[in-house]
């Protein structure tokens, strides 16, 4: 009896074939033939005909039910075999409510489990949601306190309350808009709300400050409130729209980074529009109802802006305007130095995550069995069991972990690969365990495996921070080039654990059959291969249909000798006539080295060399170092071969390219909004020239606090440009009002700057102080530093540079104008 006879008998017994039907005067009656397998016993009772006798399969074989052998995927939790249950929240549901419901259901299931079985939680997204919401509430309270403090100290307690009241009202309306538009609280939207907190009170401060000044000049509160609307609403709206337009690329960029962070545009846009409406409608109304009876200042406008502090400010601004060329030159020089200094700022795509998981990747040579991989994982598990930081240890052997984090992609099935996820109490414990495990790996805790210890990273997923693709037509030559490139990569000091995705060549036992002998005994190469597979790994013969599942039936020879490659020559094949033929009589076997895997990209063979980096550096910085080291090799490559940069720097380039495609729309929108307000090409050009001034403060701030410039910092720079252009718009509109009131151009520029200084500084101070809590955020830290430095320095520069630029642009000279007496006194009758 041959293996083919058994296989054929099983397939015939289990085949489902049409059996016809009978037509009646009523329904059509179908005929079904019972006999398909429904369990282990039915398989064991399968009749096998051999030499004229009928036997049961159980007479000549062992029939049992079990898990697939060898397994393709093994999950271990706390060192024990595990079956994992994963739940995915339906769209539109509340993650916190789901977390509570799952806790209740899990507790009920745990009580009903048999003795010795437990139900443990591996990962809980509800905890992370709670942490993010708590962070938002804490930073919201801090930012609101900062706004209250600034308003109370500078404007008085009742005025400060009017300003602070705009924040909860604005947020309440924004929450309703988010609910109606289907946007929920997540890390991006919460961060956008925190970002908006620093900008929400700007318009309210400007509106209430104008109202207070008018009341000090003797105007009644109703007319003062109307003046605040008529003179500030339009420039504030233009500035708000310009700021929102700055985030257009983020909202509409077709890239993974745009998908990840796109809600920033919408949430910030909702917040700023609502804050403008509240500032020009609700704030004046509340001012009428709540402001105290402000006594008019004797001397009116001239006295208000004639205090010692204002006189010193006026002298400073006058100096800047009189020496306009020098002022513009100094600002231009500072801007150029900042641009040069940007080269010293570390580059980054997205920051590493603050989540407490430590990720351990275990990779053995390609072709390693899953049992060997599991044995290596167990060594690491035993080491982790002695570490106080390792709260929960879950191992995934043969494949990556399920996707429990948005910016992560599970690895493909591979019996030589395993991933261990270690949950630690907090970020400090994560760092301690991560470095200690790396040291243990270097000392040989698992000498047979390549072990990589990392953590989660925000933003679009890249398996390694540094990657280079070696591409070309010939795999053999490509392998040699990759060897040279890998050696060069390892020579870069900041590179850690460089490797190649093809892996090292692995041994393969290749059997070459003698075709003439095969023909003599009546076997084909396909039949030889089928019999060898039956003897070694087994053949999936048919399936047992159980409800909605199909369970495969695998036929395989018994005995441990099938796992010994040295005994391959001792195997015997069965000819079609039933004769036993030793395998070594029909061919010969030899061991060869082959590539374990071959990858292609754009129909071209590609080998990716990749590495981790020294965590004191950033991926773009190390990638540039490697590219510089690779230049001689690249120059010597044969025709058809090339080396491309991949990893996070490529993803960053993709994101920036996607942003760049929307930049023309952003610039066009900004130009339209500015032109509708100023109706002058010259003024529009000046507004645009002030947009990048924040860089002068951004670069020193990033360098001083060792912060990288990445995607989030770019968002901060965009928002900063909008803030500065809004201040410029308000200032230029005040110049026009002063000119309309009869002031000459020279004094109109100086007095407008003096008048707008207090609200501009107050709004800048509120924003800077409100952004300080964000500096402690891993994700938003670089953006917060960008906004703090850029807003503080950029505001000061605008107050000095814009008057000088305006005077230089329109050729305003002080000579004749200096003869005019008391220019600010004339403003008192506006």
C-alpha positions in Angstrom: 0.0 0.0 0.0 1.4 3.4 -1.0 0.8 6.8 0.5 -1.1 7.7 -2.7 -3.6 5.0 -2.0 -4.3 6.4 1.5 -4.6 9.9 0.2 -6.9 8.9 -2.6 -9.2 7.0 -0.2 -9.5 10.0 2.1 -10.3 12.3 -0.7 -12.9 10.0 -2.3 -14.6 9.5 1.0 -14.9 13.2 1.8 -15.7 14.6 -1.6 -19.0 16.5 -1.8 -20.5 15.9 -5.2 -23.9 16.6 -6.7 -26.3 13.6 -6.4 -29.2 14.8 -8.5 -32.7 15.6 -7.6 -36.3 14.4 -8.2 -38.9 16.6 -9.8 -42.3 16.4 -8.1 -45.5 18.2 -8.6 -44.5 20.3 -5.6 -41.0 21.2 -4.6 -37.8 19.8 -6.2 -36.3 17.1 -3.9 -32.5 17.1 -3.8 -30.6 14.0 -2.9 -27.7 14.2 -0.4 -25.2 11.4 0.2 -24.1 11.2 3.8 -20.5 10.2 4.5 -18.5 13.4 4.6 -16.3 13.6 7.6 -17.8 15.2 10.7 -15.2 14.2 13.3 -12.1 12.2 14.2 -13.9 8.8 14.4 -15.3 9.2 10.9 -11.8 9.7 9.6 -10.5 6.7 11.6 -13.2 4.5 10.1 -12.3 5.4 6.5 -12.1 2.1 4.5 -8.8 1.4 2.8 -8.5 -1.3 0.1 -5.2 -3.1 0.0 -4.3 -6.5 -1.7 -8.0 -7.4 -2.0 -8.6 -6.7 1.7 -10.5 -3.8 3.2 -9.0 -2.2 6.3 -9.9 0.8 8.4 -7.5 3.7 8.4 -7.1 3.3 12.2 -5.6 -0.2 11.5 -2.6 1.3 9.8 -2.3 4.9 11.1 -2.9 7.0 14.2 -5.7 9.4 13.8 -5.9 12.3 16.3 -7.0 15.8 16.6 -4.7 18.7 17.7 -3.3 22.0 16.8 -1.3 22.5 13.7 2.1 21.0 13.9 4.4 22.7 13.6 2.5 25.8 14.6 2.7 29.0 12.6 1.9 31.4 15.3 2.5 31.1 19.1 1.5 33.6 21.8 2.9 33.5 25.2 1.9 35.6 28.2 4.0 35.8 31.3 5.9 32.8 30.1 2.8 30.5 29.5 1.0 29.5 26.3 -1.8 31.8 25.6 -4.9 32.3 23.5 -5.4 36.0 22.8 -8.7 37.8 22.4 -8.6 41.2 20.7 -11.4 43.7 20.5 -11.7 46.6 18.0 -14.0 49.5 18.8 -16.8 50.2 16.3 -16.5 53.6 14.6 -18.2 56.4 16.5 -18.1 54.8 19.9 -16.5 56.0 23.2 -13.3 54.3 24.0 -13.7 55.0 27.7 -17.2 53.5 27.8 -15.9 50.5 25.9 -13.0 50.0 28.4 -15.5 50.0 31.3 -17.8 47.5 29.6 -14.8 45.2 28.7 -13.6 45.3 32.3 -17.1 44.2 33.5 -17.3 41.4 30.9 -13.7 40.3 31.5 -14.4 40.0 35.3 -17.5 37.8 34.6 -15.5 35.6 32.2 -12.6 35.2 34.7 -15.0 34.0 37.4 -16.3 31.2 35.2 -12.9 29.9 34.0 -11.8 26.4 35.2 -9.1 26.2 37.9 -5.6 26.9 36.4 -6.9 29.2 33.6 -6.7 33.0 33.9 -7.9 35.9 31.9 -5.3 38.7 32.0 -5.3 42.1 30.2 -2.4 42.7 27.9 -3.1 46.2 26.5 -5.9 48.6 27.3 -6.4 51.6 25.0 -8.9 53.1 27.5 -6.0 53.7 29.9 -4.1 55.6 27.3 -7.2 57.6 26.4 -7.7 58.5 30.1 -4.1 59.6 30.3 -4.4 61.8 27.3 -7.6 63.4 28.5 -6.1 64.0 32.0 -3.1 65.6 30.3 -5.4 67.9 28.4 -7.4 68.9 31.4 -4.3 69.6 33.4 -2.7 71.7 30.7 -6.1 73.4 30.0 -6.3 74.4 33.7 -2.7 75.7 33.6 -3.3 77.7 30.4 -6.5 79.1 31.7 -4.8 80.1 34.9 -2.0 81.8 32.9 -4.6 83.8 30.9 -6.4 84.8 34.0 -3.1 85.9 35.7 -2.0 87.9 32.7 -5.4 89.6 32.3 -5.8 90.3 36.0 -2.3 91.8 36.4 -2.4 93.9 33.3 -6.0 94.9 32.9 -7.6 94.5 36.4 -9.6 91.7 37.9 -13.0 92.5 36.4 -11.5 93.0 32.9 -9.5 89.8 33.4 -12.7 87.9 34.2 -14.3 89.2 31.0 -11.3 87.9 29.0 -11.1 84.6 30.7 -14.9 84.0 30.3 -14.3 83.7 26.5 -12.3 80.5 26.9 -15.0 78.1 28.2 -17.6 79.6 25.9 -15.3 79.1 22.9 -14.4 75.6 23.8 -18.0 74.7 24.4 -19.0 75.8 20.9 -15.9 74.0 19.5 -16.9 70.8 21.2 -20.4 71.0 19.7 -18.9 71.6 16.2 -16.6 68.6 16.7 -19.5 66.5 17.7 -21.5 67.5 14.6 -18.6 67.0 12.3 -17.7 63.6 13.7 -14.3 64.5 15.2 -13.5 62.9 18.5 -11.0 63.4 21.3 -7.7 61.7 20.4 -4.0 62.7 20.8 -4.1 65.0 17.7 -7.4 66.8 18.5 -6.5 67.2 22.2 -3.1 68.6 21.2 -4.8 71.0 18.7 -7.1 72.2 21.5 -4.1 72.8 23.8 -2.4 74.6 21.0 -5.6 76.7 20.5 -5.7 77.7 24.1 -2.7 80.0 23.6 -4.5 81.7 20.7 -8.1 81.8 21.9 -7.8 84.9 24.1 -5.8 87.1 21.7 -8.8 88.6 20.0 -10.7 89.0 23.3 -7.7 90.9 24.8 -7.4 93.2 21.8 -11.2 93.9 21.8 -11.5 94.6 25.5 -8.3 96.7 25.6 -9.6 98.9 22.8 -12.9 99.2 24.7 -11.1 100.2 28.0 -9.0 102.8 26.3 -12.0 104.4 24.7 -13.8 104.5 28.1 -10.6 106.1 29.6 -10.9 108.8 26.8 -14.4 109.6 28.0 -16.5 107.6 25.6 -19.5 105.8 27.1 -19.4 102.0 27.3 -21.9 101.4 24.5 -20.0 103.5 22.0 -16.7 102.0 23.3 -18.1 98.5 22.6 -19.2 99.6 19.1 -15.8 101.1 18.5 -14.1 97.8 19.4 -16.3 96.1 16.8 -16.0 98.6 14.0 -12.2 99.1 14.3 -10.8 95.7 15.3 -13.3 93.1 13.9 -12.1 93.2 10.3 -8.3 93.1 10.9 -8.7 90.4 13.5 -10.9 88.4 11.1 -8.3 88.7 8.4 -5.5 87.7 10.8 -7.6 84.7 12.0 -8.2 83.6 8.5 -4.5 84.0 7.6 -3.6 81.9 10.6 -6.1 79.2 9.7 -4.9 79.3 6.1 -1.4 78.5 7.3 -2.6 75.1 8.5 -4.2 74.3 5.1 -1.4 72.0 4.0 -1.7 69.9 7.1 -5.5 69.4 6.6 -5.3 68.5 2.9 -1.9 66.9 2.5 -2.3 63.5 0.8 0.3 61.6 2.9 0.4 59.3 5.9 1.6 62.3 8.0 -1.3 64.4 6.7 -3.7 61.6 7.6 -2.1 61.3 11.0 -2.2 65.0 11.9 -4.8 66.3 9.6 -7.4 67.1 12.3 -5.1 69.9 13.6 -6.3 72.1 10.7 -9.9 71.5 11.5 -9.8 71.8 15.2 -7.6 74.9 15.2 -9.8 76.4 12.5 -12.9 75.8 14.4 -11.3 77.2 17.6 -10.0 80.4 16.0 -13.2 81.2 14.1 -15.3 80.7 17.2 -12.9 82.7 19.3 -13.2 85.6 16.8 -17.0 85.5 17.0 -16.9 85.4 20.7 -14.3 88.3 20.8 -16.3 90.7 18.6 -19.8 89.8 19.8 -19.7 88.2 23.3 -16.8 90.1 24.8 -18.1 93.6 24.0 -21.5 92.6 25.4 -19.9 91.2 28.5 -17.8 94.3 28.8 -20.9 96.5 28.8 -22.4 94.4 31.5 -19.4 93.7 33.7 -16.8 96.4 33.3 -16.5 98.9 36.2 -17.3 102.6 35.8 -14.0 103.7 34.3 -13.3 107.3 35.0 -12.0 109.3 32.1 -8.3 110.1 32.3 -7.6 113.8 32.5 -6.0 114.9 29.4 -7.6 112.2 27.3 -5.6 110.3 24.7 -2.5 112.3 25.2 -2.4 111.5 28.9 -3.1 107.8 28.4 -0.1 107.4 26.1 2.0 110.0 27.8 3.1 108.0 30.9 6.8 107.5 31.5 6.8 104.0 30.2 5.0 105.1 27.0 7.5 107.9 26.5 10.4 105.5 26.8 8.7 103.2 24.3 8.0 106.2 21.9 11.7 107.2 22.0 12.7 103.6 21.2 10.3 103.4 18.3 11.3 106.8 17.1 14.9 105.8 17.1 14.0 102.7 15.0 12.1 104.8 12.5 14.7 107.5 12.2 17.4 104.9 11.7 15.2 102.7 9.5 17.9 101.4 7.3 20.0 100.4 10.3 17.0 98.7 11.9 16.0 96.8 8.8 19.6 95.8 8.3 20.0 94.5 11.9 16.8 92.5 11.6 17.8 91.2 8.2 21.2 90.2 9.6 19.5 88.4 12.6 17.2 86.6 10.2 20.2 85.5 8.1 22.1 84.3 11.2 19.0 82.3 12.2 18.7 80.7 8.8 22.4 79.7 9.1 21.8 78.5 12.6 19.0 76.3 11.5 21.7 74.0 10.1 22.8 73.3 13.7 19.3 72.3 14.8 18.6 68.6 15.0 16.2 67.3 12.3 13.4 65.0 13.2 10.3 63.5 11.5 8.1 62.5 14.5 9.2 62.0 18.1 9.4 58.8 20.0 6.3 57.9 22.0 5.9 58.4 25.7 4.0 55.1 26.1 5.6 52.7 28.6 6.0 49.6 26.3 9.4 48.2 25.5 9.5 46.3 22.2 11.9 43.4 21.8 12.3 41.9 18.3 14.0 38.5 18.2 15.2 37.3 14.8 17.0 34.1 14.0 18.5 33.0 10.7 15.9 32.6 8.0 14.5 29.1 7.8 14.8 28.6 11.6 12.0 26.5 13.0 9.4 28.1 15.2 10.4 25.7 18.0 13.9 27.0 18.0 12.6 30.6 17.9 10.4 29.9 20.9 13.4 28.5 22.8 15.2 31.8 22.3 12.2 33.8 23.4 12.0 31.7 26.5 15.5 32.7 27.5 14.6 36.4 27.2 11.4 35.8 29.2 13.3 34.2 32.0 15.6 37.2 32.1 12.7 39.6 32.1 11.0 37.7 34.9 13.8 39.0 37.2 13.4 42.6 36.2 11.3 44.8 38.5 10.2 47.1 35.6 8.6 44.3 33.6 4.9 44.2 34.7 3.5 42.3 31.7 5.5 40.3 29.2 3.7 39.0 26.1 5.5 37.2 23.3 4.4 36.7 19.7 6.3 34.0 18.0 6.1 33.5 14.2 4.5 36.9 13.5 4.3 40.4 14.8 2.0 41.6 17.6 -1.5 42.6 16.8 -1.9 46.3 16.0 -2.4 47.9 19.4 -0.9 51.2 18.4 -2.0 53.4 15.5 1.5 54.1 14.2 2.6 50.5 14.0 2.3 47.8 11.4 2.5 44.1 12.4 5.3 42.1 10.9 4.6 39.4 8.3 4.5 35.7 9.3 8.0 34.3 9.7 8.8 31.3 12.0 12.3 32.8 12.6 10.8 36.0 14.0 9.3 36.9 17.4 8.2 40.1 19.1 8.0 40.6 22.8 6.0 43.5 24.2 6.9 44.4 27.8 4.7 46.8 29.7 6.5 48.9 32.3 5.0 51.3 34.9 6.1 54.5 33.2 8.5 56.1 30.8 11.4 56.2 33.3 11.0 52.5 34.0 10.8 51.9 30.2 14.1 53.6 29.6 15.8 51.8 32.5 14.7 48.4 31.3 15.4 49.2 27.6 19.1 50.0 28.3 19.6 47.2 30.7 18.2 44.7 28.2 20.4 46.0 25.5 23.4 45.5 27.8 22.3 41.9 28.5 22.0 41.2 24.8 25.5 42.6 24.2 26.7 40.2 27.0 25.1 37.2 25.2 21.8 36.5 27.0 20.6 35.1 23.6 23.8 34.6 21.6 22.1 32.7 18.7 19.6 35.5 17.9 19.6 39.0 16.7 17.7 41.0 19.3 16.5 44.5 18.8 15.2 46.6 21.8 13.1 49.6 20.8 10.0 51.6 21.8 7.0 53.0 20.0 7.3 56.0 17.8 4.7 58.6 16.9 3.7 59.4 13.4 3.8 57.3 10.2 5.4 53.9 10.7 8.9 53.1 9.6 10.4 49.7 10.8 13.8 51.2 11.3 14.8 54.9 11.7 17.6 54.6 9.2 17.2 52.6 5.9 19.0 52.5 2.6 17.8 50.5 -0.4 20.4 48.9 -2.7 18.8 48.2 -6.1 20.0 46.5 -9.2 19.2 43.7 -11.7 21.6 40.9 -10.6 20.9 39.5 -7.1 24.4 38.0 -6.7 26.1 41.3 -7.6 23.5 43.2 -5.5 24.4 41.0 -2.5 28.1 42.0 -2.9 27.3 45.7 -3.1 25.1 45.4 0.0 27.9 43.8 1.9 30.1 46.8 1.2 27.3 49.3 2.0 26.6 47.5 5.2 30.3 47.7 6.2 30.3 51.4 5.5 27.1 51.9 7.5 28.6 50.1 10.5 31.6 52.4 10.4 29.4 55.4 11.2 29.8 56.1 15.0 26.1 56.8 15.6 24.9 53.6 14.0 23.7 50.8 16.2 22.9 47.2 15.1 23.1 47.5 11.3 21.6 44.6 9.4 20.2 43.5 6.0 16.6 42.5 5.3 17.6 39.6 3.1 19.5 38.0 5.9 22.5 35.7 5.5 22.5 32.8 3.0 20.9 29.7 4.5 21.7 26.0 3.7 19.3 24.1 1.5 19.3 20.4 0.8 18.8 20.1 -2.9 17.9 16.6 -4.3 18.6 16.0 -8.0 16.7 13.0 -9.4 18.0 10.7 -12.1 15.3 11.1 -14.8 16.1 7.8 -16.6 15.8 5.8 -13.4 12.5 7.5 -12.5 11.1 6.6 -15.9 12.1 2.9 -15.4 10.3 2.6 -12.1 7.3 4.7 -13.3 7.6 7.7 -11.0 7.5 11.4 -12.0 9.4 14.2 -10.2 6.1 15.5 -8.9 5.3 12.1 -7.3 8.7 12.0 -5.7 8.1 15.5 -4.3 4.7 14.5 -3.0 6.0 11.4 -1.3 8.9 13.3 0.3 6.5 15.9 1.6 4.3 13.2 3.0 7.4 11.7 4.8 8.6 15.0 6.1 6.2 17.8 6.7 2.9 16.2 5.7 0.3 16.8 3.1 -3.1 18.5 3.5 -5.3 15.9 2.1 -8.9 17.2 2.6 -10.9 19.1 5.1 -13.5 18.5 7.8 -16.3 20.9 7.6 -17.4 22.1 11.0 -20.1 24.7 11.0 -18.4 27.8 9.6 -14.9 26.3 9.8 -12.8 24.0 7.6 -10.3 22.0 9.6 -7.5 20.5 7.4 -6.7 16.8 7.5 -2.9 16.3 7.3 -1.3 13.0 6.4 2.3 12.5 7.6 4.7 9.7 8.3 5.4 8.9 12.0 8.8 8.7 13.7 11.4 11.2 14.7 13.8 10.2 11.9 12.0 12.5 9.5 13.5 15.5 11.4 17.1 14.3 10.8 18.4 15.6 7.4 21.3 13.2 7.6 18.9 10.3 7.2 17.3 11.6 4.0 19.2 9.0 1.9 17.7 6.2 4.0 14.1 7.2 3.0 12.3 4.8 0.7 9.8 5.7 -2.0 7.0 3.5 -3.3 6.6 2.9 -7.0 3.2 2.6 -8.7 3.6 -1.2 -8.4 4.2 -1.1 -4.7 8.0 -1.6 -4.7 10.1 0.1 -2.1 13.0 2.0 -3.7 15.7 3.7 -1.6 16.0 7.4 -2.3 19.7 7.3 -3.0 19.1 4.9 -5.9 17.2 7.5 -7.9 19.3 10.6 -7.4 21.7 12.4 -5.2 21.5 15.2 -2.6 23.8 18.1 -1.9 23.8 21.1 0.4 23.8 24.5 -1.2 23.5 28.1 0.1 20.6 30.1 -1.1 19.1 33.5 -0.4 16.5 33.1 2.3 14.3 35.7 0.7 14.4 38.0 -2.3 12.6 41.3 -2.5 11.7 43.5 -5.4 10.7 47.1 -5.6 9.4 48.6 -8.8 10.2 45.2 -10.5 13.9 45.6 -9.5 15.7 43.4 -6.9 16.3 45.4 -3.8 18.2 44.8 -0.5 17.5 47.1 2.4 20.3 47.8 4.8 18.9 49.3 8.0 19.9 50.2 11.6 19.0 51.8 14.8 20.9 54.9 16.0 22.4 56.4 19.0 19.4 57.9 20.8 21.2 61.2 21.5 21.0 61.9 17.7 18.1 62.1 15.2 17.5 59.8 12.2 17.9 62.5 9.5 21.3 63.5 11.0 22.6 59.9 11.0 21.1 59.2 7.5 23.0 62.2 6.1 26.2 60.9 7.8 25.8 57.5 6.2 24.9 59.0 2.8 28.1 61.0 2.9 30.1 57.9 3.8 28.4 56.0 0.9 29.2 58.5 -1.8 32.4 56.9 -2.9 30.6 53.5 -3.2 27.7 55.1 -5.1 30.1 56.8 -7.5 31.7 53.4 -8.3 28.4 51.5 -8.9 28.0 49.7 -12.3 25.3 51.0 -14.6 21.8 49.9 -13.5 22.7 49.9 -9.8 21.8 52.6 -7.3 21.4 53.3 -3.6 18.4 55.1 -2.3 17.7 56.6 1.1 14.7 55.2 3.0 13.5 55.2 6.6 12.1 58.2 8.5 14.0 60.7 6.3 12.1 59.4 3.2 8.8 59.5 5.1 9.6 63.1 6.1 10.4 64.0 2.5 7.1 62.4 1.4 5.2 64.4 4.1 7.0 67.7 3.1 6.3 67.0 -0.6 2.6 66.5 0.2 2.6 69.7 2.2 4.4 71.5 -0.7 1.7 70.6 -3.1 -0.9 72.4 -1.0 1.4 75.4 -0.3 0.3 77.3 -3.4 -3.3 77.1 -2.2 -2.2 78.2 1.2 -0.3 81.2 -0.1 -3.1 82.1 -2.5 -5.6 82.0 0.4 -3.3 84.2 2.5 -2.9 86.7 -0.2 -6.6 86.9 -0.8 -7.4 87.5 2.9 -4.6 90.1 3.3 -5.6 91.9 0.1 -9.3 92.1 1.1 -8.2 93.8 4.3 -5.4 96.1 3.2 -6.3 96.7 -0.5 -2.7 97.6 -1.2 0.1 95.5 -2.8 2.8 97.4 -0.8 1.1 96.7 2.5 0.4 93.1 1.6 4.1 92.6 0.8 5.1 94.1 4.2 2.7 91.7 5.9 4.2 88.8 4.2 7.8 90.0 5.0 7.0 89.8 8.7 5.7 86.2 8.5 9.2 84.5 8.8 10.5 86.8 11.5 9.7 84.3 14.2 12.6 82.1 13.0 14.9 84.6 14.7 13.5 83.4 18.0 12.8 79.8 17.1 16.4 78.8 16.3 18.0 80.0 19.6 15.1 78.4 21.5 15.5 75.0 19.9 19.3 75.1 20.2 19.1 76.2 23.9 16.8 73.5 24.9 18.2 70.8 22.5 14.9 70.4 20.7 14.7 68.9 17.2 13.0 70.5 14.3 10.5 68.1 12.9 6.9 67.8 11.5 5.4 69.2 14.7 7.8 72.1 14.8 6.9 72.9 11.2 3.2 73.1 12.3 4.3 75.5 15.0 6.2 77.6 12.5 3.1 77.8 10.3 0.9 78.9 13.2 3.6 81.4 14.2 3.6 83.0 10.8 -0.2 83.5 11.1 0.2 85.1 14.6 2.8 87.6 13.4 0.9 88.5 10.2 -2.2 89.1 12.3 -0.3 91.5 14.5 1.1 93.2 11.4 -2.4 93.6 9.9 -3.7 95.2 13.1 -0.7 97.5 13.3 -1.0 98.7 9.6 -4.7 99.3 10.0 -4.0 101.5 13.0 -1.5 103.5 10.9 -4.2 104.1 8.4 -6.6 105.2 11.1 -4.1 107.7 12.4 -3.4 109.0 9.0 -7.2 109.4 8.5 -7.3 111.3 11.8 -5.0 113.9 10.4 -1.6 112.8 11.6 1.4 113.1 9.2 2.8 109.8 8.0 5.8 109.9 10.3 3.9 110.3 13.6 1.1 108.1 12.3 3.6 105.2 12.2 5.1 105.9 15.6 1.8 106.6 17.4 0.1 103.5 15.8 2.9 101.3 17.1 2.7 102.9 20.6 -1.1 102.4 20.7 -0.9 98.8 19.6 2.0 97.8 21.8 0.1 96.9 24.9 -2.5 94.5 23.3 0.1 93.0 21.1 2.5 92.3 24.1 -0.4 91.1 26.2 -1.6 88.6 23.6 2.0 87.4 23.0 2.6 87.0 26.7 -0.6 85.1 27.2 0.3 82.8 24.3 3.9 82.2 25.4 2.9 81.4 29.0 0.0 79.2 27.8 2.4 77.2 25.6 4.8 76.5 28.5 2.8 73.4 29.8 3.1 71.9 26.4 6.9 71.9 26.6 6.7 68.8 28.9 4.8 66.9 26.2 6.8 64.4 24.3 4.7 64.8 21.2 4.0 68.5 21.3 7.2 69.7 23.0 9.2 70.9 19.9 6.1 72.8 18.6 5.7 74.5 22.0 9.3 75.6 22.0 8.9 76.9 18.5 5.9 78.9 19.3 7.3 80.3 22.6 10.6 81.5 21.1 9.0 82.7 17.8 6.1 84.5 19.4 8.3 86.3 22.0 11.1 87.4 19.7 8.9 87.9 16.7 6.5 90.2 18.5 9.4 92.4 19.7 10.8 92.5 16.2 7.5 93.5 14.6 7.1 96.4 17.0 10.5 97.7 15.9 11.0 96.3 12.4 7.5 97.1 11.0 7.6 100.8 11.7 11.1 101.0 10.2 10.1 99.0 7.2 6.9 101.0 6.7 8.9 104.2 6.8 11.6 102.9 4.4 9.0 101.4 2.0 7.0 104.6 1.7 10.0 106.9 2.1 8.7 108.6 5.2 11.2 111.2 6.5 11.1 112.8 9.9 12.5 116.3 9.0 9.4 118.2 8.3 7.2 116.2 10.5 9.3 116.8 13.6 8.1 120.4 13.5 4.6 119.3 14.2 3.7 119.8 17.9 1.9 117.2 20.2 1.0 114.7 17.5 -0.5 112.3 20.0 -2.7 115.1 21.4 -4.5 115.5 18.1 -5.4 111.8 18.3 -7.4 112.5 21.4 -10.1 114.1 19.3 -10.5 111.0 17.0 
